[in-house]
Amino acid sequence: MTAPFIMLQVEGHEVKLSNPNKLLWPELQITKADYLMKLLHLAPYLLPACANRYLTTIRYPGGVPGESFYQKNCPDSAPAFVETAIHGDIRYVLLNNTATLLWLANLACIEFHPSLHTVDNPLPEQWIIDLDPSVTVEPRIMEAAKLVGELLSSLGISSIPKTSGATGVQIIVPISKGPTFDELKGLGLFVARYLCERHPNLFTIERLKKHRGTRIYIDYAQHDAGRTIAAAYTPRATPYASVSTPLTWEEVARNPSPQQFTLLNAAERLNQVGNLLTQVPPQQMESILLALKQR
């Protein structure tokens, strides 16, 4: 018996939705059809975070939780509307339109992890500091984010906190193009060492998790060419269907749980606050990077 499917008309393209009643989040009763509809609300925010970047996705064919695998190479069966770019020996999908997003969703791609630079420019457009808890539930993660934000502010740098959608928080600084990944890693190391000295029981730059204890890892090195970070507004494969969500610093001060931001309430939140990533202009980093070199 042929599995049921629906043909969707999206931006002048046909996208096939197969097995629309398949449960992708069984605990929440979120079907594949539900997922695609919710992605339509996220698309105006998720697409700019991924556009023209080498995309890695994580697929969950049996739903969440379940077996998963990373997809880097574009499947040979991709429709004509799917744009791609070759990097090394991999032909990556470029998440440049809503039709491609829904096509990937139909393949049970739950998470979207773009490269940290665009395909046409090796320089970053953002500087990101990744705060990675060492324990499953970390009630101090927003406190840690607040301390990073305050330090950056003291340096004259405006930033946006973002839940990873899992357990961590990332601090995002939009920047004017110019600084290299290596320069920003050097600044990240400076920030990380300062915070570890000031708050030794809260922060660490110890790479090995078994040596961190309960301290939060400041992963300044994750922001690098060839690496990825969960995109702003990507869903995550958690039991509660979390979404990686930019926050205001006022929200961070209220110590929210990352589990509060999910597929079930993302559309309502976005209607209220809009895209917080666009509300901080690109920061000029040259003077602070020059001062760091002269230390």
C-alpha positions in Angstrom: 0.0 0.0 0.0 1.4 3.4 -1.0 2.1 5.7 1.9 -0.1 8.8 1.9 1.4 12.1 0.7 0.5 15.7 0.1 1.9 18.0 -2.5 2.5 21.5 -1.1 2.8 24.6 -3.3 5.5 26.8 -1.8 6.9 29.9 -3.5 6.0 28.5 -6.9 7.6 25.1 -6.2 6.0 21.8 -5.4 7.2 20.1 -2.1 6.1 16.6 -1.3 5.0 15.9 2.2 5.1 12.1 2.8 3.6 10.4 5.8 2.1 13.6 7.2 0.7 11.8 10.3 4.1 10.4 11.3 5.0 11.5 14.8 8.3 13.3 15.0 7.9 14.2 18.7 5.7 11.4 20.0 5.5 12.8 23.6 4.1 16.1 22.3 2.1 14.5 19.5 3.8 16.7 16.9 3.4 15.1 13.5 5.5 15.7 10.4 2.6 17.9 9.0 2.6 19.9 12.3 6.4 20.3 12.1 6.2 21.7 8.5 3.5 24.1 9.4 5.5 25.4 12.4 8.6 25.8 10.2 6.6 28.1 8.0 6.4 30.5 11.0 10.1 30.1 11.7 11.2 30.4 8.1 11.5 34.3 7.9 13.9 34.1 10.9 15.7 30.8 10.3 16.5 31.3 6.7 18.5 34.5 7.2 20.6 32.7 9.8 21.4 29.9 7.3 21.4 31.6 3.9 24.4 31.1 1.7 26.2 28.9 4.3 27.3 25.3 4.1 24.5 23.5 5.9 24.8 20.4 8.1 21.5 18.9 9.2 20.7 16.2 11.7 18.0 13.8 10.5 15.8 11.7 12.8 13.9 9.3 10.4 12.1 7.6 13.3 11.4 10.8 15.2 12.7 12.1 18.5 14.1 10.4 20.3 15.5 7.8 18.0 18.5 7.1 15.8 19.9 10.0 13.9 22.6 10.9 11.5 24.4 14.0 10.2 23.7 15.0 6.6 26.3 17.1 4.8 26.1 15.9 1.2 23.0 16.9 -0.6 21.0 13.8 -1.6 21.0 13.0 -5.3 17.2 13.1 -5.2 17.1 16.8 -4.4 14.5 18.8 -6.3 15.7 21.5 -8.8 14.9 24.3 -6.5 17.5 23.2 -4.0 20.7 25.3 -4.3 24.0 23.7 -3.4 27.7 24.7 -3.1 30.7 22.4 -3.2 33.3 22.8 -0.4 36.1 20.2 -0.4 34.6 16.9 -1.5 31.1 17.7 -0.2 28.1 19.2 -2.0 26.3 21.1 0.7 22.7 22.3 0.7 22.2 26.0 0.8 19.1 26.8 2.9 18.1 29.8 0.7 14.4 29.4 0.4 11.3 28.1 2.2 10.8 25.3 -0.3 14.2 23.9 0.6 13.5 24.2 4.3 10.2 22.2 3.9 11.9 19.6 1.7 14.5 19.0 4.4 11.8 18.9 7.0 10.0 16.2 5.0 13.3 14.2 5.3 13.0 14.5 9.1 15.8 17.0 9.3 15.2 18.4 12.8 18.3 20.5 13.4 20.1 23.0 11.1 23.7 23.8 11.7 25.2 26.3 9.2 28.8 27.2 8.7 30.1 30.3 10.4 30.9 32.1 7.2 29.1 32.4 3.8 30.2 30.5 0.7 31.5 33.6 -0.9 33.5 35.1 1.9 35.8 33.3 4.4 35.5 36.0 7.0 32.9 35.8 9.8 29.9 38.1 10.1 29.4 37.3 13.8 31.6 36.6 16.8 30.2 33.9 19.0 31.1 32.8 22.5 29.6 29.4 23.3 28.8 28.6 27.0 28.6 24.8 27.4 27.4 23.4 30.8 29.2 20.4 32.2 26.1 19.1 34.0 22.7 18.0 32.5 20.7 20.8 34.3 22.6 24.0 34.9 20.7 26.6 36.9 23.6 29.1 36.6 23.7 29.2 32.8 21.8 32.6 32.6 24.0 34.0 35.4 27.0 33.0 33.3 25.6 34.6 30.2 24.9 37.8 32.0 28.5 38.0 33.2 29.8 37.6 29.7 27.3 40.2 28.4 28.4 42.7 31.1 32.1 42.1 30.3 31.5 42.7 26.6 29.5 45.8 27.4 32.3 47.2 29.5 34.5 46.8 26.4 32.0 48.8 24.3 30.6 45.7 22.6 26.8 45.1 22.2 25.7 41.5 22.1 22.7 39.2 21.9 22.3 36.1 24.1 20.8 33.0 22.5 19.7 29.7 23.9 21.4 26.8 22.1 18.1 25.0 22.2 19.8 22.2 24.2 21.5 23.2 27.6 23.8 26.0 26.7 23.8 29.7 25.7 25.6 31.5 23.0 26.6 35.1 23.1 26.4 36.6 19.6 28.1 39.8 18.4 27.2 41.0 14.9 30.4 42.4 13.4 31.5 44.4 10.4 33.5 42.2 8.1 37.2 42.4 8.5 38.4 40.5 11.6 39.5 36.9 11.0 38.5 33.8 12.9 41.9 33.7 14.5 41.8 37.3 15.7 38.4 36.7 17.2 39.6 33.5 18.9 42.4 35.4 20.5 39.9 37.9 21.8 37.7 35.0 23.0 40.6 33.5 24.9 41.3 36.9 26.5 37.6 37.1 27.6 37.5 33.5 28.8 40.7 33.8 30.9 39.5 37.0 32.5 36.1 35.4 33.5 37.8 32.2 34.7 40.1 34.3 37.0 37.2 36.4 38.3 34.8 33.5 38.7 36.8 30.3 39.1 34.0 28.2 40.5 31.7 29.1 37.6 33.8 29.1 34.4 36.5 27.0 32.9 38.4 26.7 29.6 39.3 23.0 30.3 38.5 21.1 27.1 38.1 17.7 28.7 34.7 17.4 30.3 35.9 14.9 32.9 38.2 17.7 34.3 35.6 20.5 34.4 33.6 19.4 37.4 30.4 21.5 37.5 32.0 24.5 35.9 30.6 26.0 32.6 33.0 25.7 29.7 33.7 28.9 27.7 34.1 27.4 24.3 35.8 30.4 22.6 37.4 28.1 20.0 34.1 26.7 18.6 33.8 29.9 16.5 36.1 28.9 13.7 36.1 28.2 10.0 35.0 24.7 9.2 32.8 24.5 12.4 29.1 25.0 13.0 26.8 26.1 15.7 23.1 25.5 16.0 21.4 28.3 14.0 19.3 30.9 15.6 15.7 29.6 15.4 16.6 26.1 14.6 14.5 23.4 16.3 16.4 20.9 18.4 15.9 17.2 18.9 14.9 17.5 22.6 11.8 15.8 24.2 10.2 19.2 24.6 10.9 20.4 21.0 13.1 23.3 21.9 14.1 26.1 19.6 17.3 28.0 19.7 16.0 31.4 20.7 17.6 34.9 20.9 16.8 36.7 24.1 16.9 40.2 25.5 19.3 40.9 28.4 16.2 41.8 30.5 15.0 38.2 29.9 18.3 36.8 30.8 18.2 38.7 34.1 14.9 36.9 34.9 16.7 33.5 34.7 14.5 31.7 32.1 15.0 28.0 31.4 16.0 27.2 27.8 13.2 24.6 27.9 10.7 27.5 27.9 11.3 28.2 24.2 9.8 25.6 21.9 8.1 24.9 18.6 4.8 25.1 20.4 5.2 28.8 21.4 7.8 30.1 18.9 5.4 31.7 16.5 3.6 33.6 19.3 6.9 34.8 20.7 8.2 36.0 17.3 5.0 37.9 16.7 5.7 39.7 20.0 9.4 40.4 19.9 10.5 40.0 16.2 14.0 39.1 15.2 16.2 40.2 18.1 19.3 39.4 16.0 18.6 42.4 13.8 18.3 44.8 16.7 22.0 45.1 17.4 24.0 46.8 14.6 27.3 45.3 13.4 30.0 46.1 15.9 33.4 47.7 15.0 36.0 45.3 16.4 39.2 46.8 15.0 40.1 49.1 17.9 39.7 46.4 20.6 41.6 43.8 18.5 44.4 46.4 18.0 44.6 47.0 21.7 44.7 43.3 22.3 47.7 42.9 20.0 49.5 45.7 21.8 49.2 44.2 25.2 
